[in-house]
Amino acid sequence: MRIATWNVEHAAGRAMNERRLGLIRSVDADIWILTETHDDIDLSLTGHHAVNTDPRPTSREGGRWTTIWSRHPVVELVPLADTVRTAAALLDTPLGSLLVCGTVLPWGTDRGPRGDAKGWAEHHRVIPIQGQEWAQLRAKHPDAAMCVAGDFNMNLGGRHYYGTNKGREALRSALDGADLVCTTETSKIPNGALEHPPIDHVCLSENLARDSRVRRAWEGCTADGVRLSDHSGLVVSTSRNTPVVPTPK
């Protein structure tokens, strides 16, 4: 099974969206977590089903912070506290039940809901909140594996690129609390695939993570240098040779 994530930077421009869609189709992932996206990026023709966040209030009509696209049946839409930046669904996959959460964590200059946050304060505030929600979802769905993916706005491992040490520590604590493993740390990216460490990630429950690898990583541009996004993208493949171990309630 192949799980991919990419921030498509507003998905603006018909010609650019055709190029974005061409790249997405070439990756041929079973599950996509697209962020900073738009309804114009439509994967239904490749057999995917969409699970959307609410519309972005500051975007043109059709803009979304997050859309999960799945070739596998959507069994249940899972409600989350933040309906604008996060979405979740329980999927029926060849590897069993999979709970997928897509997210966009705050960035360095995110002003927050009240508009008064400074620096990385909003990033630091939100990570523990979402982490607690991930842990609660694991407890609520003990027989399902879990994937949390999207735009985390920080690199993990390797040289510093974006984010803060405090944010990284908070994220690692949140992942540990939900028994999740980041499969896209810098050390796991194929050598030479990216100029900078990724700030978008795919995190999996341990039983999936141990049999996973980054299959492909790409810069946010075409082979001839046409910019498609200010983020790189990633696809992770996983298989499961061991059963899900229910999370203690």
KAJO-V763603 format. One record per residue. RES is the residue in three letters. SS is DSSP state (~ for helix, > for strand, _ for the rest). PHI is phi as a letter, one per 20 degrees, with the letter a starting at -180 (999 if undefined). D_FIRST is the distance of its C-alpha to the first C-alpha in Angstrom with 2 decimals. Layout:
res:RES ss:SS phi:PHI d_first:D_FIRST
res:RES ss:SS phi:PHI d_first:D_FIRST
//
This chain:
res:MET ss:_ phi:999 d_first:0.00
res:ARG ss:> phi:d d_first:3.79
res:ILE ss:> phi:c d_first:6.67
res:ALA ss:> phi:c d_first:10.11
res:THR ss:> phi:b d_first:13.68
res:TRP ss:> phi:a d_first:17.02
res:ASN ss:> phi:e d_first:20.57
res:VAL ss:_ phi:e d_first:22.17
res:GLU ss:~ phi:l d_first:25.73
res:HIS ss:~ phi:m d_first:27.10
res:ALA ss:~ phi:l d_first:25.67
res:ALA ss:_ phi:e d_first:29.29
res:GLY ss:_ phi:n d_first:30.76
res:ARG ss:~ phi:f d_first:29.93
res:ALA ss:~ phi:f d_first:29.84
res:MET ss:~ phi:f d_first:27.67
res:ASN ss:~ phi:f d_first:25.20
res:GLU ss:~ phi:f d_first:24.99
res:ARG ss:~ phi:f d_first:24.17
res:ARG ss:~ phi:f d_first:21.55
res:LEU ss:~ phi:f d_first:19.95
res:GLY ss:~ phi:f d_first:20.17
res:LEU ss:~ phi:f d_first:18.31
res:ILE ss:~ phi:g d_first:15.57
res:ARG ss:~ phi:f d_first:15.25
res:SER ss:~ phi:f d_first:15.26
res:VAL ss:~ phi:f d_first:12.19
res:ASP ss:_ phi:l d_first:10.26
res:ALA ss:_ phi:e d_first:7.66
res:ASP ss:_ phi:f d_first:6.32
res:ILE ss:> phi:c d_first:8.17
res:TRP ss:> phi:d d_first:11.29
res:ILE ss:> phi:d d_first:13.97
res:LEU ss:> phi:e d_first:17.00
res:THR ss:> phi:c d_first:20.24
res:GLU ss:> phi:l d_first:23.87
res:THR ss:> phi:d d_first:22.85
res:HIS ss:> phi:b d_first:24.72
res:ASP ss:_ phi:f d_first:24.43
res:ASP ss:_ phi:f d_first:25.19
res:ILE ss:_ phi:e d_first:21.61
res:ASP ss:_ phi:d d_first:20.51
res:LEU ss:_ phi:d d_first:17.11
res:SER ss:~ phi:f d_first:18.26
res:LEU ss:~ phi:f d_first:19.09
res:THR ss:~ phi:d d_first:15.49
res:GLY ss:_ phi:n d_first:14.84
res:HIS ss:_ phi:e d_first:13.84
res:HIS ss:> phi:d d_first:15.90
res:ALA ss:> phi:e d_first:17.58
res:VAL ss:> phi:c d_first:18.49
res:ASN ss:> phi:d d_first:21.28
res:THR ss:_ phi:f d_first:23.62
res:ASP ss:_ phi:f d_first:27.29
res:PRO ss:> phi:g d_first:28.80
res:ARG ss:_ phi:f d_first:29.83
res:PRO ss:_ phi:f d_first:33.60
res:THR ss:_ phi:d d_first:34.47
res:SER ss:_ phi:d d_first:32.38
res:ARG ss:_ phi:f d_first:33.30
res:GLU ss:_ phi:g d_first:32.47
res:GLY ss:_ phi:n d_first:28.78
res:GLY ss:> phi:f d_first:27.76
res:ARG ss:> phi:c d_first:25.13
res:TRP ss:> phi:f d_first:24.22
res:THR ss:> phi:b d_first:20.66
res:THR ss:> phi:c d_first:18.50
res:ILE ss:> phi:e d_first:15.06
res:TRP ss:> phi:d d_first:13.57
res:SER ss:> phi:c d_first:11.05
res:ARG ss:_ phi:f d_first:10.36
res:HIS ss:_ phi:e d_first:10.22
res:PRO ss:> phi:g d_first:13.78
res:VAL ss:> phi:e d_first:15.54
res:VAL ss:> phi:e d_first:17.52
res:GLU ss:> phi:b d_first:19.63
res:LEU ss:> phi:e d_first:20.62
res:VAL ss:_ phi:d d_first:21.36
res:PRO ss:_ phi:f d_first:24.56
res:LEU ss:_ phi:c d_first:24.93
res:ALA ss:_ phi:f d_first:28.20
res:ASP ss:_ phi:e d_first:27.65
res:THR ss:_ phi:e d_first:26.81
res:VAL ss:_ phi:e d_first:27.38
res:ARG ss:_ phi:d d_first:25.00
res:THR ss:_ phi:c d_first:22.38
res:ALA ss:> phi:b d_first:20.30
res:ALA ss:> phi:b d_first:18.16
res:ALA ss:> phi:b d_first:16.63
res:LEU ss:> phi:e d_first:15.43
res:LEU ss:> phi:d d_first:12.49
res:ASP ss:> phi:d d_first:12.05
res:THR ss:> phi:d d_first:8.48
res:PRO ss:_ phi:f d_first:7.98
res:LEU ss:_ phi:e d_first:7.98
res:GLY ss:> phi:o d_first:11.09
res:SER ss:> phi:f d_first:12.68
res:LEU ss:> phi:c d_first:11.28
res:LEU ss:> phi:e d_first:14.02
res:VAL ss:> phi:d d_first:13.28
res:CYS ss:> phi:d d_first:16.37
res:GLY ss:> phi:d d_first:17.08
res:THR ss:> phi:b d_first:20.27
res:VAL ss:> phi:c d_first:22.87
res:LEU ss:_ phi:e d_first:25.11
res:PRO ss:_ phi:g d_first:28.69
res:TRP ss:_ phi:e d_first:29.76
res:GLY ss:_ phi:f d_first:32.90
res:THR ss:_ phi:d d_first:35.36
res:ASP ss:_ phi:f d_first:33.92
res:ARG ss:_ phi:e d_first:37.09
res:GLY ss:_ phi:m d_first:35.58
res:PRO ss:_ phi:f d_first:36.54
res:ARG ss:_ phi:e d_first:40.23
res:GLY ss:_ phi:m d_first:40.29
res:ASP ss:_ phi:c d_first:41.95
res:ALA ss:_ phi:f d_first:39.27
res:LYS ss:_ phi:c d_first:39.96
res:GLY ss:_ phi:l d_first:37.97
res:TRP ss:_ phi:e d_first:34.77
res:ALA ss:~ phi:g d_first:36.18
res:GLU ss:~ phi:f d_first:33.81
res:HIS ss:~ phi:g d_first:30.76
res:HIS ss:~ phi:f d_first:32.26
res:ARG ss:~ phi:f d_first:33.14
res:VAL ss:~ phi:e d_first:29.82
res:ILE ss:~ phi:g d_first:27.46
res:PRO ss:~ phi:f d_first:29.04
res:ILE ss:~ phi:f d_first:29.09
res:GLN ss:~ phi:f d_first:25.39
res:GLY ss:~ phi:f d_first:24.79
res:GLN ss:~ phi:f d_first:26.96
res:GLU ss:~ phi:f d_first:25.08
res:TRP ss:~ phi:f d_first:21.71
res:ALA ss:~ phi:f d_first:23.55
res:GLN ss:~ phi:f d_first:25.12
res:LEU ss:~ phi:f d_first:21.89
res:ARG ss:~ phi:f d_first:20.56
res:ALA ss:~ phi:f d_first:23.87
res:LYS ss:~ phi:f d_first:23.82
res:HIS ss:_ phi:c d_first:20.41
res:PRO ss:_ phi:f d_first:20.64
res:ASP ss:_ phi:e d_first:18.38
res:ALA ss:_ phi:d d_first:15.32
res:ALA ss:> phi:f d_first:12.97
res:MET ss:> phi:c d_first:13.38
res:CYS ss:> phi:c d_first:12.21
res:VAL ss:> phi:d d_first:15.14
res:ALA ss:> phi:b d_first:14.81
res:GLY ss:> phi:q d_first:17.23
res:ASP ss:> phi:e d_first:20.58
res:PHE ss:_ phi:e d_first:22.11
res:ASN ss:_ phi:l d_first:25.04
res:MET ss:_ phi:a d_first:25.31
res:ASN ss:_ phi:e d_first:24.13
res:LEU ss:_ phi:c d_first:23.43
res:GLY ss:_ phi:m d_first:25.00
res:GLY ss:_ phi:m d_first:26.80
res:ARG ss:_ phi:f d_first:29.78
res:HIS ss:_ phi:f d_first:30.53
res:TYR ss:_ phi:c d_first:29.39
res:TYR ss:_ phi:b d_first:29.16
res:GLY ss:_ phi:o d_first:29.65
res:THR ss:_ phi:c d_first:32.00
res:ASN ss:~ phi:f d_first:32.18
res:LYS ss:~ phi:f d_first:32.88
res:GLY ss:~ phi:f d_first:29.77
res:ARG ss:~ phi:f d_first:27.60
res:GLU ss:~ phi:f d_first:29.31
res:ALA ss:~ phi:f d_first:28.84
res:LEU ss:~ phi:f d_first:25.09
res:ARG ss:~ phi:f d_first:24.66
res:SER ss:~ phi:f d_first:26.80
res:ALA ss:~ phi:f d_first:24.81
res:LEU ss:~ phi:f d_first:21.49
res:ASP ss:~ phi:f d_first:23.34
res:GLY ss:~ phi:f d_first:24.82
res:ALA ss:_ phi:d d_first:21.51
res:ASP ss:_ phi:l d_first:20.06
res:LEU ss:> phi:d d_first:17.51
res:VAL ss:> phi:c d_first:16.79
res:CYS ss:> phi:f d_first:16.53
res:THR ss:_ phi:e d_first:13.98
res:THR ss:_ phi:c d_first:15.69
res:GLU ss:_ phi:g d_first:19.26
res:THR ss:~ phi:g d_first:21.40
res:SER ss:~ phi:f d_first:21.49
res:LYS ss:~ phi:e d_first:17.74
res:ILE ss:_ phi:e d_first:17.97
res:PRO ss:_ phi:g d_first:18.65
res:ASN ss:_ phi:g d_first:22.44
res:GLY ss:_ phi:n d_first:24.07
res:ALA ss:_ phi:f d_first:21.11
res:LEU ss:_ phi:c d_first:22.76
res:GLU ss:_ phi:f d_first:26.42
res:HIS ss:_ phi:c d_first:26.00
res:PRO ss:_ phi:f d_first:23.67
res:PRO ss:_ phi:f d_first:21.07
res:ILE ss:_ phi:d d_first:22.09
res:ASP ss:> phi:d d_first:18.84
res:HIS ss:> phi:b d_first:16.27
res:VAL ss:> phi:c d_first:13.01
res:CYS ss:> phi:d d_first:14.11
res:LEU ss:> phi:c d_first:12.36
res:SER ss:> phi:f d_first:14.21
res:GLU ss:~ phi:g d_first:15.33
res:ASN ss:~ phi:f d_first:13.59
res:LEU ss:~ phi:e d_first:10.12
res:ALA ss:~ phi:f d_first:11.92
res:ARG ss:_ phi:f d_first:13.60
res:ASP ss:_ phi:d d_first:10.71
res:SER ss:> phi:d d_first:9.41
res:ARG ss:> phi:b d_first:10.91
res:VAL ss:> phi:f d_first:11.84
res:ARG ss:> phi:e d_first:11.05
res:ARG ss:> phi:b d_first:13.50
res:ALA ss:> phi:b d_first:16.21
res:TRP ss:> phi:c d_first:18.89
res:GLU ss:_ phi:f d_first:22.24
res:GLY ss:_ phi:e d_first:23.16
res:CYS ss:> phi:b d_first:25.06
res:THR ss:_ phi:f d_first:25.06
res:ALA ss:_ phi:f d_first:25.89
res:ASP ss:_ phi:e d_first:29.50
res:GLY ss:_ phi:n d_first:29.60
res:VAL ss:_ phi:f d_first:29.48
res:ARG ss:> phi:f d_first:28.37
res:LEU ss:_ phi:d d_first:25.53
res:SER ss:_ phi:a d_first:25.04
res:ASP ss:_ phi:e d_first:26.51
res:HIS ss:_ phi:c d_first:23.09
res:SER ss:_ phi:e d_first:20.59
res:GLY ss:> phi:c d_first:16.89
res:LEU ss:> phi:b d_first:13.78
res:VAL ss:> phi:c d_first:10.10
res:VAL ss:> phi:d d_first:8.27
res:SER ss:> phi:d d_first:5.49
res:THR ss:> phi:b d_first:5.44
res:SER ss:_ phi:c d_first:6.41
res:ARG ss:_ phi:c d_first:9.47
res:ASN ss:_ phi:d d_first:12.74
res:THR ss:_ phi:c d_first:14.97
res:PRO ss:_ phi:f d_first:15.68
res:VAL ss:_ phi:f d_first:15.89
res:VAL ss:_ phi:e d_first:19.38
res:PRO ss:_ phi:g d_first:21.08
res:THR ss:_ phi:f d_first:22.37
res:PRO ss:_ phi:g d_first:26.18
res:LYS ss:_ phi:e d_first:27.89
//
